[in-house]
Amino acid sequence: MTFDPAALPDRYRLILCDVWGVIHDGVAIFPGVAERLTAWRGEGRTIILLTNAPRSASAVAGQLDRLGLPRKAYDRIATSGEAGISGLLALGAPVGFIGTAADRADLEARGIAFADRDFTDLSVTGIDGRRMRVEDYRDDLAKEAERGVTFHCLNPDRVVHRGGVPEPCAGALADLYLALGGRVEWYGKPHAHIYEYALSLAGDPPKEAVLAVGDALATDVLGAARFGIDCLYVASGIHAGEPFPADFAAQYGLGDWAPVAQVDALR
């Protein structure tokens, strides 16, 4: 399908736009993205940024402010971190933690209590900034899996590219934990809860009025397909310009589903 972002069909009243890989690369906002989102919003569409960031919406907004995305480019932010915070608070007990000091502080500010030992649940936002490879966590995760600790994955993404350099995410650690025999609770794309939450922020429009924009096949695209909404695939993100795979629908049992279009970048 030929796709012209400037002539988006009127039926799409809600845009669920991924952040990392579509709007920025962790270092800079991509050219033309802010203008495109602002133009769509000027047409009366609602823009909700839908991200697997393992932190609060306010923390993500602050990061986008620092990178230079104007607040007028979007309406709300829905994060996997918000979903995870809700789940962790419901436990009513301190949890273990793997992630950066900044992520820990963000969760603590939302009321999450942490324990260094004897916990039954482990909150994971990603790598800790010191151990940069997934294998660096194997021994620690093996011990927690043996104890029967539940791993709470606040970012299902497996990898992001920070300034072009690949960096493992919490989803990659969760995959290792599953391989070690552990149990994982997932928050964020491609799971339905984050989509339901995002639609609720926009007044629960019908699914045919919703367009997801994303670059990651296993989260953004698969999540949209399973939730039953249209998707615009951005090829220049995590998959580095690769065309949409012809066997995607067959691989996931999606019938004849396909994105409504593919673009190199959102602009």
PEJO-V524148 format. One record per residue. N is the residue number from 0. RES is the residue in one small letter. PHI is phi in whole degrees, -180 to 180 (999 if undefined). OMEGA is omega in degrees with one decimal (none if undefined). BURIAL is + if it has 24 or more other ideal C-beta (glycine too) atoms within 12 Angstrom, else -. Layout:
BEGIN
n;res;phi;omega;burial
N;RES;PHI;OMEGA;BURIAL
N;RES;PHI;OMEGA;BURIAL
END
This chain:
BEGIN
n;res;phi;omega;burial
0;m;999;173.9;-
1;t;-73;-174.9;-
2;f;-125;176.3;+
3;d;-117;-178.5;-
4;p;-56;-179.7;+
5;a;-77;-180.0;-
6;a;-127;-179.7;-
7;l;-62;179.1;+
8;p;-52;-174.2;-
9;d;-64;-176.4;-
10;r;-65;179.7;-
11;y;-82;-178.5;+
12;r;-97;178.8;+
13;l;-126;176.7;+
14;i;-109;174.8;+
15;l;-101;-171.1;+
16;c;-105;173.4;+
17;d;-62;-175.9;+
18;v;-107;-175.9;+
19;w;-73;-178.4;+
20;g;102;177.3;+
21;v;-114;-179.5;+
22;i;-95;-179.8;+
23;h;-151;178.5;+
24;d;-114;-177.6;+
25;g;88;-178.4;+
26;v;-122;-176.2;-
27;a;-148;173.7;-
28;i;-72;179.2;+
29;f;-70;-179.3;+
30;p;-59;173.1;-
31;g;84;-175.9;-
32;v;-67;-179.0;+
33;a;-60;179.9;+
34;e;-67;-179.9;-
35;r;-66;-179.8;+
36;l;-64;179.5;+
37;t;-64;178.7;+
38;a;-65;177.7;+
39;w;-61;179.3;+
40;r;-65;177.5;+
41;g;-66;176.0;-
42;e;-87;177.9;-
43;g;90;178.0;-
44;r;-86;176.1;+
45;t;-94;179.2;+
46;i;-112;173.6;+
47;i;-115;177.4;+
48;l;-80;-174.1;+
49;l;-113;-169.5;+
50;t;-134;173.7;+
51;n;-87;174.2;+
52;a;-61;-174.7;+
53;p;-84;-176.8;+
54;r;-141;-175.6;+
55;s;-71;177.6;+
56;a;-61;-179.3;+
57;s;-66;177.9;-
58;a;-67;177.8;+
59;v;-65;177.7;+
60;a;-59;178.3;+
61;g;-64;177.3;-
62;q;-64;179.4;+
63;l;-66;174.6;+
64;d;-59;-177.5;-
65;r;-67;178.7;-
66;l;-78;175.1;+
67;g;105;175.7;-
68;l;-83;-177.8;+
69;p;-69;180.0;-
70;r;-62;-180.0;-
71;k;-71;-179.1;-
72;a;-84;-178.8;+
73;y;-153;-179.7;+
74;d;-99;-176.6;+
75;r;-143;175.9;+
76;i;-129;174.1;+
77;a;-117;-176.1;+
78;t;-120;172.1;+
79;s;-65;177.2;+
80;g;-61;178.3;+
81;e;-62;178.1;+
82;a;-64;178.8;+
83;g;-66;177.7;+
84;i;-58;178.6;+
85;s;-61;-179.5;+
86;g;-67;-179.3;+
87;l;-69;178.4;+
88;l;-63;-179.4;-
89;a;-66;179.6;-
90;l;-68;177.9;+
91;g;71;-178.9;-
92;a;-150;176.6;-
93;p;-61;-178.1;-
94;v;-126;171.6;+
95;g;-76;-175.4;+
96;f;-151;166.4;+
97;i;-133;-179.0;+
98;g;157;-179.2;+
99;t;-83;177.2;+
100;a;-62;179.4;-
101;a;-66;177.7;-
102;d;-65;179.0;+
103;r;-62;179.5;+
104;a;-64;178.8;-
105;d;-64;179.2;+
106;l;-69;177.8;+
107;e;-62;179.1;+
108;a;-64;177.8;-
109;r;-95;173.5;+
110;g;99;178.5;-
111;i;-79;177.4;+
112;a;-101;-176.2;-
113;f;-117;175.9;+
114;a;-131;-179.6;-
115;d;-88;179.4;-
116;r;-157;177.7;-
117;d;59;176.5;-
118;f;-95;178.7;+
119;t;-105;-178.9;-
120;d;-135;-176.7;+
121;l;-122;177.6;+
122;s;-91;-176.9;+
123;v;-127;177.7;+
124;t;-101;-179.4;+
125;g;151;177.8;+
126;i;-70;-172.9;+
127;d;-91;179.1;+
128;g;90;176.2;-
129;r;-108;176.3;-
130;r;-94;-168.6;-
131;m;-99;179.5;-
132;r;-113;178.8;-
133;v;-58;-177.5;+
134;e;-62;179.2;-
135;d;-65;-176.4;-
136;y;-103;-171.8;+
137;r;-58;-175.7;-
138;d;-62;-179.7;-
139;d;-64;-178.4;+
140;l;-69;178.0;+
141;a;-61;178.8;-
142;k;-65;-178.8;-
143;e;-71;177.1;+
144;a;-64;178.9;+
145;e;-65;178.8;-
146;r;-79;-179.3;-
147;g;83;179.9;-
148;v;-71;175.9;+
149;t;-87;-178.9;+
150;f;-92;178.0;+
151;h;-100;-175.0;+
152;c;-91;-177.6;+
153;l;-88;174.2;+
154;n;-151;-179.0;+
155;p;-69;177.7;+
156;d;-60;177.0;+
157;r;-90;-177.2;+
158;v;-155;168.3;+
159;v;-128;174.7;+
160;h;-110;179.4;+
161;r;-95;-176.1;-
162;g;61;179.0;-
163;g;91;-178.8;-
164;v;-102;-179.1;-
165;p;-67;-179.2;-
166;e;-141;-178.4;+
167;p;-67;179.0;+
168;c;-112;-177.6;+
169;a;-60;179.6;+
170;g;-60;177.9;+
171;a;-68;176.0;+
172;l;-67;178.5;+
173;a;-64;176.8;+
174;d;-60;177.4;+
175;l;-63;-178.7;+
176;y;-63;176.4;+
177;l;-63;179.1;-
178;a;-64;178.5;-
179;l;-85;178.3;+
180;g;93;-178.5;-
181;g;-86;179.8;+
182;r;-108;-176.4;-
183;v;-124;167.7;+
184;e;-104;-175.2;+
185;w;-104;174.7;+
186;y;-129;177.9;+
187;g;107;-179.6;+
188;k;-64;13.4;+
189;p;-96;-174.6;+
190;h;-81;-166.8;+
191;a;-66;-171.0;-
192;h;-56;-176.2;+
193;i;-68;176.3;+
194;y;-70;177.9;+
195;e;-61;179.1;-
196;y;-64;-179.3;+
197;a;-63;179.0;+
198;l;-65;178.7;+
199;s;-65;178.0;-
200;l;-66;-178.1;+
201;a;-104;177.3;+
202;g;84;176.3;-
203;d;56;175.3;-
204;p;-69;175.5;+
205;p;-65;-176.0;-
206;k;-61;-179.3;+
207;e;-69;178.5;-
208;a;-96;-172.5;+
209;v;-113;174.0;+
210;l;-124;173.1;+
211;a;-91;177.0;+
212;v;-123;-177.8;+
213;g;-160;-176.6;+
214;d;-117;-174.7;+
215;a;-96;-175.6;+
216;l;-62;-172.5;+
217;a;-79;179.9;+
218;t;-122;-177.0;+
219;d;-62;-173.9;+
220;v;-75;179.6;+
221;l;-62;178.9;+
222;g;-61;178.1;+
223;a;-63;-178.7;+
224;a;-62;-178.2;+
225;r;-68;-179.8;+
226;f;-82;176.3;+
227;g;86;177.8;-
228;i;-123;178.6;+
229;d;-70;-177.3;+
230;c;-140;171.1;+
231;l;-104;-177.4;+
232;y;-90;178.3;+
233;v;-100;-168.8;+
234;a;-77;-172.9;+
235;s;-84;-176.8;+
236;g;-82;-172.3;+
237;i;-61;-177.3;+
238;h;-93;167.2;+
239;a;52;173.4;-
240;g;87;179.4;-
241;e;-69;176.9;-
242;p;-68;179.0;-
243;f;-61;-175.5;+
244;p;-68;-176.6;-
245;a;-65;-176.6;-
246;d;-98;-175.6;-
247;f;-58;-177.4;+
248;a;-62;-180.0;-
249;a;-65;-178.8;-
250;q;-61;-176.6;-
251;y;-108;177.9;-
252;g;67;-174.5;-
253;l;-104;-179.7;-
254;g;67;-178.7;-
255;d;-104;-178.3;-
256;w;-63;174.4;+
257;a;-156;174.9;+
258;p;-60;177.7;+
259;v;-68;179.2;+
260;a;-170;174.9;+
261;q;-126;174.0;+
262;v;-129;176.6;+
263;d;-69;179.9;+
264;a;-156;179.5;+
265;l;-89;178.2;+
266;r;-159;none;+
END
